[in-house]
Amino acid sequence: MEGRRGVWLVVLCIAAGAVFALFAAPSEEPIGRGSRAPDFSLPRLGSGEPVSLAGLRGRVVLVNFWATWCKPCEEEMPAMQRLYESLAGSGFELLAISVDEDPALVERFRDRLGISFPILLDPDQRVSHAWQTFRFPETLLVDADGSVVERYVGPKEWDAAAYIDRIRRLVAAEVPSGARGGASAPGSGATGSNQLGDS
């Protein structure tokens, strides 16, 4: 009887310790609707020019995480290109963040598909992990204030009216005072590290 009581005491102590560790350990807040989008600075494919999310404040940004070896990523790219062309110069930006290790693969992929929107390089997946993206493609829509509006997992028909209309509504929404002047539009001729013209 004494032995059984001792076993139960050990089990209870272990369980209590596990519960304490669970609640005491700092947990990472999930990034989803309403979350502040983590800032980043990554080199742009081709030029190596650094592009930061903070530099695009005042614009609606679609941040797409992808890889050349990801077939669903490739499948959605043409629709993403059409979305980009439809909304070019409207207070919208699209950033495709590649997690590939070899930039040459990314360049060939871009050229083969005729992609003109900005592609950024995250070979060590530092930014991908900070944004809690582990399945590709994964895309987050960020409003002009820098807050996450929506998280999309898997390929989408980005040029469908529902997506274009939603982004247009966000672009038309009120933005922080003077924010629209803080980032240059693609091809505007403005200078700065976040001038994002065609690739």
C-alpha positions as CSV (number, residue, x, y, z in Angstrom):
1,M,0.0,0.0,0.0
2,E,2.8,2.3,0.9
3,G,4.6,1.6,-2.4
4,R,1.4,2.3,-4.4
5,R,1.0,5.7,-2.5
6,G,4.6,6.5,-3.3
7,V,4.1,5.8,-7.0
8,W,1.0,8.0,-7.1
9,L,2.9,10.8,-5.3
10,V,5.7,10.7,-8.0
11,V,3.1,10.7,-10.8
12,L,1.3,13.7,-9.3
13,C,4.6,15.6,-8.9
14,I,5.5,15.0,-12.5
15,A,2.1,16.1,-13.7
16,A,2.2,19.2,-11.6
17,G,5.7,20.0,-12.9
18,A,4.5,19.6,-16.5
19,V,1.5,21.9,-16.0
20,F,3.7,24.5,-14.4
21,A,6.2,24.3,-17.2
22,L,3.4,24.6,-19.8
23,F,2.0,27.8,-18.3
24,A,5.3,29.3,-17.1
25,A,7.1,28.9,-20.5
26,P,6.8,32.0,-22.7
27,S,4.6,31.2,-25.7
28,E,4.9,32.9,-29.0
29,E,1.8,34.9,-29.9
30,P,0.3,33.4,-33.1
31,I,0.4,35.8,-36.1
32,G,-3.1,36.2,-37.5
33,R,-5.9,38.7,-37.9
34,G,-5.2,41.9,-36.0
35,S,-1.6,41.0,-35.2
36,R,1.2,43.5,-35.9
37,A,3.1,42.3,-38.9
38,P,6.8,41.7,-37.9
39,D,9.1,44.1,-39.7
40,F,11.9,42.7,-41.9
41,S,14.6,43.8,-44.3
42,L,15.6,41.4,-47.1
43,P,17.6,41.8,-50.3
44,R,15.7,42.0,-53.5
45,L,16.5,39.4,-56.2
46,G,18.8,40.8,-58.9
47,S,19.8,44.1,-57.3
48,G,20.4,43.0,-53.7
49,E,18.7,46.2,-52.7
50,P,17.3,45.9,-49.2
51,V,13.5,46.1,-48.9
52,S,11.8,46.6,-45.5
53,L,8.1,46.2,-44.6
54,A,8.4,49.4,-42.5
55,G,9.4,51.3,-45.6
56,L,6.1,50.4,-47.2
57,R,3.9,51.7,-44.3
58,G,0.9,53.4,-45.7
59,R,0.5,50.9,-48.4
60,V,-1.5,47.6,-48.5
61,V,1.0,44.8,-48.8
62,L,0.5,41.1,-49.8
63,V,3.4,39.1,-48.4
64,N,3.8,35.7,-50.1
65,F,6.2,33.0,-48.8
66,W,7.2,30.4,-51.4
67,A,9.9,28.2,-53.0
68,T,10.8,27.1,-56.5
69,W,10.5,23.5,-55.6
70,C,6.9,24.0,-54.4
71,K,4.5,23.1,-57.2
72,P,1.4,24.8,-55.7
73,C,3.6,28.0,-55.4
74,E,4.3,27.8,-59.1
75,E,0.6,27.2,-59.9
76,E,-0.5,30.4,-58.2
77,M,2.2,32.7,-59.5
78,P,0.5,33.6,-62.9
79,A,-2.7,34.7,-61.0
80,M,-0.5,36.6,-58.6
81,Q,1.2,38.4,-61.5
82,R,-2.2,39.4,-62.9
83,L,-3.2,40.7,-59.5
84,Y,-0.1,42.8,-59.4
85,E,-0.7,44.2,-62.8
86,S,-4.3,45.0,-62.0
87,L,-3.4,47.0,-58.9
88,A,-0.1,48.5,-59.9
89,G,0.3,52.1,-58.6
90,S,-2.8,52.0,-56.5
91,G,-1.3,52.1,-53.0
92,F,-0.7,48.3,-53.1
93,E,2.5,46.3,-53.1
94,L,3.2,42.6,-53.5
95,L,6.3,41.0,-52.0
96,A,7.2,37.4,-52.8
97,I,9.7,36.0,-50.3
98,S,11.6,33.0,-51.6
99,V,13.1,30.6,-49.0
100,D,15.3,29.0,-51.7
101,E,19.1,28.8,-50.9
102,D,20.2,29.4,-54.5
103,P,19.3,32.8,-56.0
104,A,20.1,31.4,-59.5
105,L,17.2,29.0,-59.2
106,V,14.9,31.9,-58.2
107,E,16.1,34.0,-61.2
108,R,15.4,31.2,-63.6
109,F,12.0,30.6,-62.1
110,R,11.1,34.3,-62.3
111,D,12.3,34.5,-65.9
112,R,10.4,31.4,-67.0
113,L,7.1,32.6,-65.5
114,G,7.6,36.3,-66.5
115,I,7.2,37.6,-62.9
116,S,7.7,41.4,-62.5
117,F,6.6,41.9,-58.9
118,P,9.4,42.2,-56.3
119,I,11.0,38.9,-55.1
120,L,13.0,39.0,-51.9
121,L,15.5,36.4,-50.6
122,D,15.2,34.6,-47.3
123,P,17.6,31.6,-47.7
124,D,18.0,31.0,-43.9
125,Q,14.2,31.3,-43.4
126,R,14.7,33.9,-40.7
127,V,11.8,36.0,-41.8
128,S,9.7,33.0,-42.7
129,H,10.0,31.6,-39.1
130,A,9.4,35.1,-37.6
131,W,6.1,35.1,-39.6
132,Q,5.4,31.6,-38.5
133,T,5.2,30.2,-42.0
134,F,6.1,26.6,-42.5
135,R,3.8,25.5,-45.3
136,F,4.2,26.9,-48.7
137,P,2.7,28.8,-50.3
138,E,1.5,30.9,-47.4
139,T,0.4,34.5,-47.8
140,L,-0.5,37.3,-45.5
141,L,-2.4,40.5,-46.3
142,V,-1.2,43.5,-44.4
143,D,-3.1,46.8,-44.2
144,A,-1.7,50.3,-44.4
145,D,-1.2,50.4,-40.6
146,G,1.0,47.3,-40.6
147,S,-1.6,44.9,-39.2
148,V,-2.4,41.5,-40.6
149,V,-5.8,41.4,-42.2
150,E,-5.8,37.8,-43.3
151,R,-3.7,34.7,-43.5
152,Y,-4.0,32.4,-46.5
153,V,-2.5,28.9,-46.6
154,G,-2.2,27.2,-50.0
155,P,-2.5,28.5,-53.6
156,K,-5.2,31.0,-54.4
157,E,-6.7,32.4,-57.6
158,W,-5.3,35.9,-56.7
159,D,-6.9,37.6,-59.7
160,A,-10.4,36.6,-58.7
161,A,-12.7,39.5,-58.1
162,A,-13.1,38.7,-54.4
163,Y,-9.4,39.2,-53.7
164,I,-9.0,42.2,-56.0
165,D,-12.1,43.9,-54.5
166,R,-10.9,43.2,-50.9
167,I,-7.5,44.8,-51.6
168,R,-9.1,47.8,-53.3
169,R,-11.3,48.3,-50.3
170,L,-8.3,48.3,-48.0
171,V,-6.4,50.7,-50.2
172,A,-9.3,53.0,-50.2
173,A,-9.7,52.9,-46.4
174,E,-8.3,55.6,-44.1
175,V,-4.5,55.4,-43.5
176,P,-2.3,57.1,-41.0
177,S,-1.8,60.9,-41.6
178,G,1.0,61.4,-44.1
179,A,1.6,57.7,-44.5
180,R,0.9,57.5,-48.2
181,G,3.8,59.8,-48.9
182,G,6.2,57.6,-47.0
183,A,6.8,55.0,-49.7
184,S,7.3,55.4,-53.4
185,A,5.1,53.7,-55.9
186,P,6.6,51.2,-58.3
187,G,8.3,53.0,-61.2
188,S,7.7,56.4,-59.7
189,G,11.3,57.5,-60.0
190,A,11.6,58.2,-56.3
191,T,14.8,57.4,-54.5
192,G,15.3,55.3,-51.4
193,S,15.9,51.7,-50.4
194,N,12.3,50.7,-50.9
195,Q,11.8,52.0,-54.4
196,L,10.2,48.9,-56.0
197,G,10.1,49.1,-59.7
198,D,9.8,46.1,-62.0
199,S,12.2,43.2,-61.6
